[in-house]
């Protein structure tokens, strides 16, 4: 096992390095899969292009996502190792404020990894985590990977599913099952981003606290108004804005 890296406070990339360390630690605990470390690298590259901040299109997506969560009958937060490594407290906090179930759903599924992910969530206050050693599981049609197995009490019944760091096939399968999907993905070009109902193009580390606070802000809004906010959101147009943001930023940097 590697010694944890001591990151100097004044290091210009201290935040990013700290996040990496959290992932490495969760990898060594068995929560994050090897491929999860690579997926994080892809995210980091896009975060660099985005300037490592929550931009205006992401804020609009966060508002629409909060409205959708508040109008959902059965919202579910789908979690994997990376997501739990990066934002365990926020997952639990969002599940409480949006009255959403938490379900472990991982590509490289082993009972041991499921249990480790669940225990990391319980350590920060989760009382019910679905998808671990599930006797009540159902399969999502048209999906080959281990992620097709979902809890009959969770994702299978859900009307809205939050799926950070997701792969495109499963997002598409959930949409085909009639579910609304909220994705948090730094890559505006990924299949997940383009297939989801609402994509927040941002780092989960920044997006989750903002999503929690937006749920609080909108909590007392009339359901009809929340429905309008969620339905007026145009994912394709918003993804185009994220891409334009990147292009304009790069043009500016290029002088
Ligand atoms: P798709 O199948 O949707 O095209 P993909 O093949 O890129 O996506 P994965 O390999 O599962 O799917 O990658 C996970 C996604 O998560 C990547 O698009 C990456 O940009 C994104 N990602 C990685 N780290 C973060 C993070 N911290 N916050 C938000 N998104 C992230």
Boltz pocket constraint, residues with backbone or C-beta under 6 A from the ligand:
constraints:
  - pocket:
      binder: B
      contacts: [[A, 39], [A, 40], [A, 41], [A, 42], [A, 43], [A, 44], [A, 46], [A, 86], [A, 164], [A, 165], [A, 166], [A, 167], [A, 168], [A, 169], [A, 184], [A, 185], [A, 186], [A, 187], [A, 189], [A, 190], [A, 191], [A, 192], [A, 193], [A, 202], [A, 203], [A, 204], [A, 205]]
      max_distance: 6.0
